[in-house]
Amino acid sequence: MFVFALIWPWIGIGAAGLLLVLLCTNALRSDRLVTRWADMVWLTWAGTFVYLVHQFEEHGIDAMDNPYAFRGFLCAAVGHADPEACPVPLSFITTVNVAAVWIAGPLSALLAGRWPVVGLSFFAIPAINIFAHAGPAMVSGRYNPGLLSALVLFLPLCLVVFAAAVTRYQLGVRAIFATLVAGVALHIALMTSLMAFIDGRIGLEMLLFLQVINPFCSALIVVALAGRGSGVRRSGL
């Protein structure tokens, strides 16, 4: 597990390269009668691709050429400025990223053809992650690992996805609101469980288990709050 915790961002960026090739073909499109930018299946695969790139900026090599830089940023955020003495486990970071992107991303894309709201739910994480990077950057006036891809990739793609959800799929503003609420809830659950572990209130096994179910709970929140938007897409929409 320790070795995988260090090499997974490199595996992810390799997968991103393959996914980019497929995105440039028709292989990941569900409806060739509309543009890719209005196809929730293709958009969810695109979301998985950009998140893999984002993960590499955070945990591979960031824009300042620093390796595995996000852990130091996270440690400082929870009050441990020295990464060497920081109690944040490598397995925590690995589990968060694999569950939320490597597993939830493809599953959401595969289900988005029948349930577009499930594809939309995947964007709960990147939509709020934009603020998780931009907020600290504005306060400190400094770059943090993941900021570049959050602004250049997450922001425009989320706007396109939200537009498609409202216009083509008629999921409504309620579904967008549900997505943002779910993203906030996911980030709160993530940080709350991490602090509980650091304070000794839960063990490592429970911490990792919570990260595995967190993205799926987020998706359920979107489906539950979206109302009618959680149904099967009607033909012609």
Long-range contacts (C-beta under 8 A, 24 or more apart in sequence): 1-91, 1-94, 2-90, 4-94, 5-90, 5-91, 5-93, 5-94, 6-68, 6-90, 8-59, 8-94, 8-97, 8-98, 9-55, 9-56, 9-58, 9-59, 9-60, 9-68, 10-56, 10-60, 12-52, 12-55, 12-56, 12-60, 12-97, 12-101, 12-102, 13-52, 13-53, 13-55, 13-56, 13-60, 15-52, 16-49, 16-52, 16-53, 16-56, 19-45, 19-48, 19-49, 19-52, 20-49, 23-49, 28-109, 30-112, 30-113, 34-168, 37-160, 37-164, 38-164, 38-167, 38-168, 39-164, 40-112, 40-113, 40-116, 40-119, 40-120, 40-161, 40-164, 40-165, 40-168, 40-169, 40-233, 41-109, 41-112, 41-113, 41-119, 43-112, 43-119, 43-157, 43-160, 43-161, 43-164, 44-105, 44-108, 44-109, 44-112, 44-119, 44-122, 44-123, 45-105, 45-106, 45-109, 46-157, 47-105, 47-108, 47-109, 47-122, 47-123, 47-126, 47-157, 47-161, 48-101, 48-105, 48-106, 48-108, 48-109, 48-122, 50-126, 50-149, 50-153, 50-154, 50-157, 51-100, 51-101, 51-105, 51-125, 51-126, 52-101, 53-149, 53-153, 54-126, 54-129, 54-146, 54-149, 54-150, 54-153, 54-154, 55-97, 55-101, 57-145, 57-146, 57-148, 57-149, 58-145, 58-146, 59-93, 59-97, 59-145, 62-143, 62-145, 62-146, 63-143, 63-145, 63-147, 63-148, 64-143, 66-145, 69-145, 70-145, 70-146, 73-144, 73-145, 77-136, 78-191, 78-194, 78-195, 78-198, 87-197, 87-198, 88-194, 88-198, 89-197, 89-204, 89-207, 91-204, 91-208, 92-194, 92-197, 92-204, 92-207, 92-208, 92-211, 95-208, 95-211, 95-212, 96-190, 96-211, 96-214, 99-211, 99-212, 99-214, 99-215, 100-125, 100-186, 100-211, 100-214, 100-215, 101-125, 103-215, 104-215, 104-216, 104-219, 108-219, 113-233, 114-232, 114-233, 115-223, 115-230, 115-231, 115-232, 115-233, 116-165, 116-169, 116-171, 116-229, 116-233, 117-165, 117-169, 117-171, 117-175, 117-222, 117-223, 117-226, 117-229, 117-230, 117-231, 118-219, 118-222, 118-223, 120-161, 120-165, 120-169, 120-171, 120-175, 120-176, 120-179, 120-222, 120-226, 120-229, 121-179, 121-182, 121-218, 121-219, 121-221, 121-222, 121-223, 122-219, 123-157, 123-158, 123-161, 123-162, 123-179, 123-183, 124-179, 124-180, 124-182, 124-183, 124-186, 124-218, 124-219, 124-221, 124-222, 125-183, 125-186, 125-215, 125-218, 126-150, 126-154, 126-157, 126-158, 127-154, 127-158, 127-179, 127-180, 127-183, 128-180, 128-183, 128-184, 128-186, 128-187, 129-154, 129-183, 129-187, 130-154, 130-155, 130-158, 132-187, 165-229, 168-237, 169-229, 169-233, 169-237, 170-229, 170-237, 171-226, 171-229, 172-226, 172-227, 172-228, 172-229, 174-225, 174-226, 174-227, 174-229, 175-222, 175-225, 175-226, 175-227, 175-229, 177-225, 178-221, 178-222, 178-224, 178-225, 178-226, 179-222, 181-221, 181-225, 182-218, 182-219, 182-221, 182-222, 182-225, 183-218, 185-217, 185-218, 185-221, 186-214, 186-215, 186-217, 186-218, 189-214, 189-217, 190-214
